[in-house]
Amino acid sequence: MTRLLERVHWFPATRQLVFVPRNGIELPGRLRGLPVSREWTVEEFGLFLAGLYGRRWVAPLATVDSGDLGAEDTPERALLDYLDGGLPPLWRSGRTGVRNVLLGGTVTGPGGAVVCVVDTDGSVHFQTIERFVEAVQGILLVVGDQTGE
């Protein structure tokens, strides 16, 4: 997944949470969580994610239904083809149950968008935005307080 990782447009704060710098993580003062729970369309979710890039510091966490996600071992080539305008990969996750993940950022192309997902074990994988919207059950935005924004 090297080529996709190189193309990720990281959300503010998530890059330093995933790849912790030697000097540690710089927090923007006091943190707070903002729950976001709703039914999403792909277009609405894409606009929501795009809006996160305008914040100084945000780490979006999501609760997802694993069975609705794509396979975590989907070949990078299939995802790159999708981004270039091809068909979305059809492999489904073999996992079941609900779990929490960190959204790292997005990769976009003429064919669509993929979401960079960081799992609780530290693994990084990619999901088409369509699959992610199908799987997401709720989002918690961890943001800096008013003075730290």
N, C-alpha and C positions, 0 to 999 in steps of 0.2 A: 504494500500500500504506500510505498515511498512516493510515487508520483502524486497521488492524491494528497498525502500529508503536506507536500511542498506547495500545493495549491489552496490549502485551507485559508479562508479569511476568518481568523480567530475572533471570537467575541472578546470585548474588553475584559480582562482578568483571567480568562480561561487558559490562555497560552502559558501564563506564569504558574497556574495551578497544575497544569499537565507537565510542563517542563520547568520545574522549580529552579530558578536562578541560584547561583552559588551564594549570593548575598541574601537569599530568602525572598519571601513574598512580601510585597509592599501593600498593606491594606489602606483603604481610604478612610480611615477613622472607624467609627462604629458601623457594624454591618446589620442589616435587617433583611427579613424575608418578605417578599410580596407574592402571595399565592395567586395563580392565574388558572382558572378552571372554566372551560367552555368547550363547546363543539367547534371544531375548526374545519374550514375548507382548506385545500392546498394553497389557494391564492391568499387567503387571510393569514395562514400560518407563515407563509413566505414574507408577507408584509410585516408581521409581528417580529420575525427574526431580523429583518432588515432594520427595523427600528431600534433593535438592541445595539447596533453599531454606533448609534449616536450618544450612548452613555459613556461616561468616563470609566466606570468600573461596574461590571455585571457578570454574574456567573449563573447561567440558567440550568436548573436541575429539573429533570422530568421523571414522572412515574409513568412507566410504559407496560403494556401487556406484551410480554416476550413473544407469544405465539403469533402476533400480528406483524412482527418485524420481519425483515428480510434476513436471509442467512448471514451470519457474521463472517463466514469464510467465502462470501461471494467474490469471485475473482476480480481483481482490480481492473482488468481489461474490460469486463462486462460493465462496470460502473463508468469507466471512461467512455465507452461506446455510447452508453445512455446519455452522458453529459453532452456528447457531440451530436446528439439527435437520434440516437438509436432507441430500440425498445428497452423498457425498464427490465432489469434482471427479475426473473420469476422465482428464484430460489427463496424458500421460506425458512424461517428460523425453526430449529428443532427443539428449542427451549419452550418451556411453558411457565406460566405464573407471572406475577407482577414484580417489577424490579425498578430501582432508581438508577438514573444515569446522569452524567454531566454532558451538556451540549457544548462541544468545543467550538464549533463554527460551521461554516457552509462552504461548499464548492459549487459554483454555478457554471453552466454552459448553455449553448443554444437549445439543447434537448431537455434541460431541467436543472434540478438542484439535488445535491446530496447533503445530508447532515452528518457532521463528524460527531460520533458518539464515544464517550469515554466511560467504560463500564467500571463497576465497583472494584474489579480486580486490576484496574489500571490499563486494561487492553483498550485499544482504539480501533474502531471499525466504522463503516459508513453505511448509511441507510438512505434510500431515495426519500425525498420529502413526502411522496405519496404514502409510502409504507409507514413513515414516522407519524404522519397525521392519523393514520388508521390506528396506530398503537398507543398514542399519547393519551393519558388519563388525567394528567394534571401537571402544572409547572410551578416551580417555586423559583422566583428571581431573587438571588442574593445580591443586594446592592449596598453601596455606601450610603450613610445617612446624609441628610440635607447638607451638612457642612462639608462632607467628604466627597460629594458629587462634584 
